[in-house]
Amino acid sequence: MHTSTHTVLYDPDGLIEAELPLDREPYECLVKAVLAWTDEVTVAVRDYEQIALQLTGHARAVASDVRRRADQLPKSSGPRALADVVLREAEGRLSAAIEGTVHCVQNRARLVRALYERLDRLEAALAPERVAPSGG
């Protein structure tokens, strides 16, 4: 007899993930700290790599949110077009190998910041559509 406590979920569109809010504040604090670094910062190469990995994973999650929000807008809308540009840029930057350097970590931090800025603008663009028109 085999009993399992695991449930396998089939979610090809990432809708389960879409319902979970990103834990934004710790990453915004990390981005702010990383961008304040100067060339004189001495952190072990492995620590740079770990921070870059954290920022990379979070950038991918934010990019997914940006894509979901952008897809809710008409294809001809300006905010969607700008989101597409930011997402293409993000894809290119995320495909670059992680290096254990200040420059690499700061580039990942800038990417997270840019993705959050785009996400906020998409949320603002979607807000009027979410308000029900008043019948008067």
ROSE-4610 file (N, C-alpha, C; in Angstrom, 1 decimal, always signed):
// ROSE-4610
residu = [M/M/M/H/H/H/T/T/T/S/S/S/T/T/T/H/H/H/T/T/T/V/V/V/L/L/L/Y/Y/Y/D/D/D/P/P/P/D/D/D/G/G/G/L/L/L/I/I/I/E/E/E/A/A/A/E/E/E/L/L/L/P/P/P/L/L/L/D/D/D/R/R/R/E/E/E/P/P/P/Y/Y/Y/E/E/E/C/C/C/L/L/L/V/V/V/K/K/K/A/A/A/V/V/V/L/L/L/A/A/A/W/W/W/T/T/T/D/D/D/E/E/E/V/V/V/T/T/T/V/V/V/A/A/A/V/V/V/R/R/R/D/D/D/Y/Y/Y/E/E/E/Q/Q/Q/I/I/I/A/A/A/L/L/L/Q/Q/Q/L/L/L/T/T/T/G/G/G/H/H/H/A/A/A/R/R/R/A/A/A/V/V/V/A/A/A/S/S/S/D/D/D/V/V/V/R/R/R/R/R/R/R/R/R/A/A/A/D/D/D/Q/Q/Q/L/L/L/P/P/P/K/K/K/S/S/S/S/S/S/G/G/G/P/P/P/R/R/R/A/A/A/L/L/L/A/A/A/D/D/D/V/V/V/V/V/V/L/L/L/R/R/R/E/E/E/A/A/A/E/E/E/G/G/G/R/R/R/L/L/L/S/S/S/A/A/A/A/A/A/I/I/I/E/E/E/G/G/G/T/T/T/V/V/V/H/H/H/C/C/C/V/V/V/Q/Q/Q/N/N/N/R/R/R/A/A/A/R/R/R/L/L/L/V/V/V/R/R/R/A/A/A/L/L/L/Y/Y/Y/E/E/E/R/R/R/L/L/L/D/D/D/R/R/R/L/L/L/E/E/E/A/A/A/A/A/A/L/L/L/A/A/A/P/P/P/E/E/E/R/R/R/V/V/V/A/A/A/P/P/P/S/S/S/G/G/G/G/G/G]
num = [1/1/1/2/2/2/3/3/3/4/4/4/5/5/5/6/6/6/7/7/7/8/8/8/9/9/9/10/10/10/11/11/11/12/12/12/13/13/13/14/14/14/15/15/15/16/16/16/17/17/17/18/18/18/19/19/19/20/20/20/21/21/21/22/22/22/23/23/23/24/24/24/25/25/25/26/26/26/27/27/27/28/28/28/29/29/29/30/30/30/31/31/31/32/32/32/33/33/33/34/34/34/35/35/35/36/36/36/37/37/37/38/38/38/39/39/39/40/40/40/41/41/41/42/42/42/43/43/43/44/44/44/45/45/45/46/46/46/47/47/47/48/48/48/49/49/49/50/50/50/51/51/51/52/52/52/53/53/53/54/54/54/55/55/55/56/56/56/57/57/57/58/58/58/59/59/59/60/60/60/61/61/61/62/62/62/63/63/63/64/64/64/65/65/65/66/66/66/67/67/67/68/68/68/69/69/69/70/70/70/71/71/71/72/72/72/73/73/73/74/74/74/75/75/75/76/76/76/77/77/77/78/78/78/79/79/79/80/80/80/81/81/81/82/82/82/83/83/83/84/84/84/85/85/85/86/86/86/87/87/87/88/88/88/89/89/89/90/90/90/91/91/91/92/92/92/93/93/93/94/94/94/95/95/95/96/96/96/97/97/97/98/98/98/99/99/99/100/100/100/101/101/101/102/102/102/103/103/103/104/104/104/105/105/105/106/106/106/107/107/107/108/108/108/109/109/109/110/110/110/111/111/111/112/112/112/113/113/113/114/114/114/115/115/115/116/116/116/117/117/117/118/118/118/119/119/119/120/120/120/121/121/121/122/122/122/123/123/123/124/124/124/125/125/125/126/126/126/127/127/127/128/128/128/129/129/129/130/130/130/131/131/131/132/132/132/133/133/133/134/134/134/135/135/135/136/136/136]
x = [+0.8/+0.0/+0.9/+0.6/+1.4/+0.4/+0.8/+0.0/+1.0/+0.5/+1.3/+0.6/+1.5/+0.9/+1.2/+1.6/+1.9/+0.8/+0.5/-0.4/+0.3/+0.1/+0.7/-0.3/+0.2/-0.7/-0.2/-1.2/-0.9/-1.3/-0.3/-0.5/+0.3/+0.1/+0.9/+0.9/-0.1/-0.2/+0.3/+0.8/+1.3/+0.2/-1.0/-2.1/-2.0/-1.5/-1.3/-0.3/+0.8/+1.8/+1.3/+0.4/-0.2/-1.0/-1.5/-2.4/-1.5/-0.3/+0.6/+1.3/+1.1/+1.8/+3.3/+4.1/+5.5/+5.8/+6.9/+7.3/+8.3/+7.8/+8.5/+9.5/+9.1/+9.9/+11.3/+11.5/+12.9/+13.8/+13.2/+14.0/+14.2/+13.3/+13.5/+14.6/+14.7/+15.7/+17.1/+17.1/+18.3/+18.8/+17.9/+18.3/+18.9/+18.2/+18.7/+20.1/+20.3/+21.7/+22.7/+22.4/+23.4/+23.7/+22.7/+23.0/+23.8/+23.9/+24.6/+26.1/+26.4/+27.8/+28.7/+30.0/+31.0/+32.0/+32.9/+33.9/+34.8/+34.7/+35.6/+34.9/+33.7/+33.0/+33.8/+34.1/+34.8/+33.9/+33.3/+32.5/+33.1/+33.0/+33.5/+32.8/+33.5/+33.0/+31.7/+31.7/+30.6/+29.4/+29.6/+28.5/+27.9/+28.7/+28.2/+27.4/+27.9/+27.1/+25.8/+25.7/+24.5/+23.5/+24.0/+23.1/+22.6/+23.4/+23.0/+22.0/+22.1/+21.2/+19.8/+19.8/+18.6/+17.9/+18.6/+18.0/+17.6/+18.3/+17.9/+16.5/+16.4/+15.2/+14.0/+14.2/+13.2/+12.8/+13.8/+13.6/+12.7/+13.0/+12.1/+10.7/+10.5/+9.1/+8.4/+9.1/+8.5/+8.3/+9.2/+8.9/+7.7/+7.4/+6.2/+5.0/+5.0/+3.9/+3.7/+4.8/+4.8/+4.1/+4.5/+3.9/+2.4/+2.0/+0.6/-0.2/+0.3/-0.4/-0.5/+0.7/+0.7/-0.3/-0.4/-1.3/-2.8/-3.1/-4.5/-4.8/-3.8/-4.0/-4.2/-4.8/-4.9/-3.5/-3.3/-2.0/-1.5/-2.4/-2.0/-1.7/-1.8/-1.6/-0.2/+0.1/+1.5/+2.1/+1.4/+2.0/+2.3/+1.5/+1.9/+3.1/+3.2/+4.4/+5.6/+5.6/+6.8/+7.1/+6.1/+6.3/+7.0/+6.6/+7.3/+8.8/+9.1/+10.5/+11.2/+10.7/+11.4/+11.6/+10.6/+10.7/+11.7/+11.8/+12.9/+14.2/+14.4/+15.7/+16.0/+15.0/+15.1/+15.6/+14.9/+15.3/+16.8/+17.2/+18.6/+19.6/+19.2/+20.1/+20.1/+18.9/+18.9/+19.6/+19.8/+20.5/+22.0/+22.5/+23.9/+24.4/+25.5/+26.1/+26.3/+26.1/+26.3/+27.8/+28.3/+29.7/+29.7/+30.8/+30.9/+31.6/+30.9/+31.4/+30.3/+30.8/+29.8/+29.0/+29.7/+29.0/+27.9/+28.1/+27.0/+25.8/+26.1/+25.1/+24.3/+25.0/+24.3/+23.4/+23.9/+23.1/+21.8/+21.9/+20.7/+19.7/+20.3/+19.5/+18.8/+19.5/+18.9/+17.7/+17.9/+16.9/+15.6/+15.8/+14.7/+13.9/+14.7/+14.1/+13.3/+13.9/+13.2/+11.9/+11.9/+10.8/+9.7/+10.0/+9.0/+8.4/+9.2/+8.7/+7.7/+8.0/+7.1/+5.8/+6.0/+4.8/+3.9/+4.5/+3.7/+2.9/+3.6/+2.9/+1.8/+2.0/+1.0/-0.2/+0.0/-1.0/-1.8/-1.2/-1.8/-2.7/-2.1/-2.8/-4.1/-4.0/-5.1/-6.2/-5.8/-6.7/-8.0/-8.0/-9.2/-10.1/-9.5/-10.3/-11.0/-10.4/-11.0/-12.1/-12.2/-13.3/-14.5/-15.6/-16.9/-17.5/-17.9/-18.5/-19.8/-20.0/-21.3/-22.4/-23.5/-24.7/-25.5/-25.6/-26.2/-27.1]
y = [-1.2/+0.0/+1.2/+2.1/+3.4/+4.6/+5.3/+6.6/+7.7/+8.7/+9.9/+11.2/+12.0/+13.3/+14.4/+14.1/+15.0/+15.1/+16.3/+16.5/+17.1/+16.6/+17.1/+18.0/+19.2/+20.2/+20.5/+20.6/+20.9/+22.4/+23.2/+24.7/+25.3/+24.9/+25.3/+26.9/+27.5/+29.0/+29.8/+29.1/+29.8/+30.6/+30.1/+30.8/+30.7/+29.6/+29.5/+30.5/+30.6/+31.6/+33.0/+33.2/+34.6/+35.0/+34.1/+34.5/+34.8/+34.4/+34.7/+36.1/+36.9/+38.2/+38.1/+38.9/+38.9/+39.5/+39.0/+39.6/+40.7/+41.9/+43.0/+43.7/+44.0/+44.8/+44.3/+43.1/+42.6/+42.8/+42.6/+42.7/+44.2/+45.1/+46.5/+47.0/+46.5/+46.8/+46.3/+45.1/+44.5/+45.3/+45.6/+46.4/+47.8/+48.4/+49.7/+49.6/+48.5/+48.3/+48.0/+47.2/+46.8/+48.0/+48.8/+49.9/+51.0/+51.0/+51.9/+51.5/+50.3/+49.8/+50.6/+50.7/+51.3/+50.2/+50.6/+49.6/+49.1/+49.9/+49.5/+48.4/+48.0/+47.0/+45.7/+45.0/+43.7/+42.7/+41.9/+40.8/+39.6/+38.4/+37.2/+37.0/+36.4/+36.2/+35.3/+34.3/+33.4/+34.2/+35.2/+36.0/+36.8/+37.4/+38.1/+37.2/+36.0/+35.1/+34.7/+34.5/+34.2/+35.3/+36.5/+37.7/+37.8/+37.6/+37.7/+36.6/+35.5/+34.4/+34.8/+35.3/+35.8/+36.8/+37.8/+38.9/+38.3/+37.3/+36.7/+36.0/+35.2/+34.5/+35.4/+36.5/+37.5/+38.2/+38.6/+39.3/+38.4/+37.1/+36.2/+36.2/+36.2/+36.3/+37.6/+38.7/+40.0/+40.1/+39.6/+39.6/+38.8/+37.7/+36.9/+37.8/+38.5/+39.4/+40.5/+41.0/+42.1/+41.5/+40.3/+39.7/+39.5/+38.9/+38.7/+40.0/+41.1/+42.3/+42.9/+42.9/+43.4/+42.7/+41.4/+40.6/+41.0/+41.7/+42.2/+43.4/+44.1/+45.3/+45.0/+45.9/+45.8/+45.8/+45.0/+44.9/+46.3/+47.2/+48.5/+49.5/+49.2/+50.2/+50.5/+51.7/+52.1/+51.4/+51.3/+50.6/+49.2/+48.5/+47.1/+47.1/+48.0/+48.1/+48.3/+49.2/+49.5/+48.3/+47.6/+46.4/+45.3/+45.2/+44.2/+44.6/+45.8/+46.3/+45.9/+46.2/+46.0/+44.5/+43.7/+42.2/+41.6/+42.1/+41.7/+42.0/+43.2/+43.6/+42.7/+42.4/+41.6/+40.2/+39.7/+38.3/+38.2/+39.2/+39.3/+39.4/+40.3/+40.4/+39.2/+38.5/+37.4/+36.2/+36.2/+35.1/+35.2/+36.3/+36.5/+35.7/+35.2/+34.4/+35.3/+34.7/+35.3/+35.3/+36.5/+36.6/+37.1/+36.8/+37.2/+38.5/+39.5/+40.9/+41.9/+43.1/+44.1/+44.5/+44.7/+45.1/+44.1/+42.9/+41.9/+42.0/+42.1/+42.1/+43.4/+44.5/+45.8/+45.8/+45.1/+45.0/+44.3/+43.2/+42.4/+43.3/+44.1/+44.9/+46.0/+46.6/+47.6/+46.9/+45.7/+45.0/+44.8/+44.4/+44.2/+45.5/+46.6/+47.9/+48.3/+48.1/+48.5/+47.6/+46.4/+45.5/+46.0/+46.3/+46.8/+48.1/+49.0/+50.3/+50.0/+49.0/+48.7/+48.1/+47.2/+46.6/+47.6/+48.6/+49.7/+50.5/+50.7/+51.5/+50.7/+49.4/+48.5/+48.5/+48.4/+48.4/+49.7/+50.8/+52.1/+52.1/+51.6/+51.5/+50.6/+49.6/+48.7/+49.2/+50.0/+50.5/+51.1/+52.0/+52.5/+51.4/+50.3/+49.3/+48.4/+48.4/+47.6/+48.3/+49.6/+50.4/+50.2/+49.7/+49.5/+50.9/+51.0/+52.3/+52.5/+53.7/+54.0/+54.3/+53.7/+53.9/+55.0/+56.1/+57.3/+57.9]
z = [+0.0/+0.0/+0.0/-0.9/-1.0/-0.7/+0.2/+0.5/+0.3/-0.3/-0.6/-0.1/+0.4/+0.9/-0.1/-1.3/-2.3/-3.3/-3.8/-4.8/-6.0/-7.2/-8.4/-9.1/-9.3/-9.9/-11.4/-12.2/-13.6/-13.8/-14.1/-14.2/-15.3/-16.5/-17.6/-17.8/-17.4/-17.6/-16.4/-15.3/-14.2/-13.4/-13.4/-12.7/-11.2/-10.7/-9.3/-8.8/-9.5/-9.1/-9.2/-10.2/-10.4/-9.2/-8.5/-7.3/-6.1/-6.1/-5.0/-5.1/-4.1/-4.3/-4.0/-4.8/-4.6/-3.3/-2.6/-1.4/-1.8/-2.1/-2.7/-1.8/-0.6/+0.3/+0.5/+0.8/+1.1/-0.2/-1.4/-2.6/-2.9/-2.6/-2.8/-1.9/-0.7/+0.3/-0.3/-0.8/-1.3/-2.5/-3.4/-4.6/-4.1/-3.2/-2.7/-2.1/-1.3/-0.7/-1.8/-2.7/-3.8/-4.6/-5.0/-5.8/-5.1/-3.8/-3.0/-2.9/-3.3/-3.2/-4.1/-3.7/-4.5/-4.9/-5.7/-6.1/-4.9/-3.9/-2.7/-1.8/-2.1/-1.4/-1.6/-0.5/-0.6/+0.0/-0.9/-0.6/-1.3/-0.7/-1.3/-2.6/-3.6/-4.9/-4.8/-3.9/-3.8/-3.3/-2.4/-1.9/-3.0/-3.9/-5.0/-5.9/-6.1/-6.9/-6.3/-5.0/-4.3/-4.4/-4.2/-4.3/-5.7/-6.7/-8.1/-8.4/-7.9/-8.0/-7.4/-6.3/-5.6/-6.5/-6.9/-7.8/-9.1/-9.7/-10.9/-10.8/-9.7/-9.5/-9.3/-8.6/-8.3/-9.6/-10.4/-11.6/-12.5/-12.6/-13.4/-12.9/-11.6/-11.0/-11.3/-11.2/-11.5/-13.0/-13.8/-15.3/-15.6/-15.0/-15.2/-14.8/-13.8/-13.4/-14.4/-14.9/-15.9/-17.2/-17.6/-18.8/-18.6/-17.4/-17.2/-17.2/-16.6/-16.6/-18.0/-18.7/-20.1/-21.0/-20.8/-21.7/-21.4/-20.4/-20.1/-20.9/-21.4/-22.2/-23.7/-24.4/-25.9/-26.5/-27.5/-28.2/-28.7/-29.0/-29.5/-28.5/-27.2/-26.1/-25.9/-25.6/-25.3/-24.1/-23.0/-21.8/-22.2/-23.0/-23.3/-24.2/-25.2/-26.0/-25.2/-24.3/-23.4/-22.6/-22.1/-21.3/-22.2/-23.4/-24.3/-24.5/-24.6/-24.8/-23.5/-22.3/-21.1/-20.9/-21.3/-21.1/-22.1/-23.3/-24.2/-23.6/-23.1/-22.5/-21.3/-20.5/-19.3/-19.7/-20.7/-21.2/-21.6/-22.3/-22.7/-21.6/-20.6/-19.5/-18.5/-18.4/-17.6/-18.2/-19.5/-20.2/-20.0/-19.6/-19.4/-18.2/-18.3/-17.1/-15.9/-14.8/-13.5/-13.2/-12.8/-12.4/-11.0/-10.3/-8.9/-8.8/-9.4/-9.3/-8.9/-8.4/-8.1/-9.3/-10.4/-11.7/-12.0/-12.0/-12.3/-11.3/-10.0/-9.0/-9.2/-9.4/-9.6/-10.9/-11.9/-13.1/-12.9/-12.1/-11.7/-10.9/-10.0/-9.1/-10.0/-10.9/-11.8/-12.6/-13.0/-13.7/-12.9/-11.6/-10.7/-10.6/-10.4/-10.2/-11.5/-12.6/-13.9/-14.1/-13.7/-13.8/-12.9/-11.7/-10.7/-11.2/-11.8/-12.3/-13.4/-14.3/-15.4/-14.8/-13.8/-13.2/-12.6/-11.9/-11.3/-12.4/-13.5/-14.6/-15.2/-15.3/-15.9/-14.9/-13.6/-12.7/-12.8/-13.0/-13.1/-14.4/-15.5/-16.7/-16.7/-15.9/-15.7/-14.7/-13.8/-12.8/-13.4/-14.4/-14.9/-15.5/-16.0/-16.6/-15.6/-14.4/-13.3/-12.6/-12.7/-12.1/-12.9/-12.3/-13.0/-13.4/-14.7/-15.1/-14.3/-13.9/-13.2/-14.1/-13.8/-14.7/-14.1/-14.9/-14.3/-15.2]
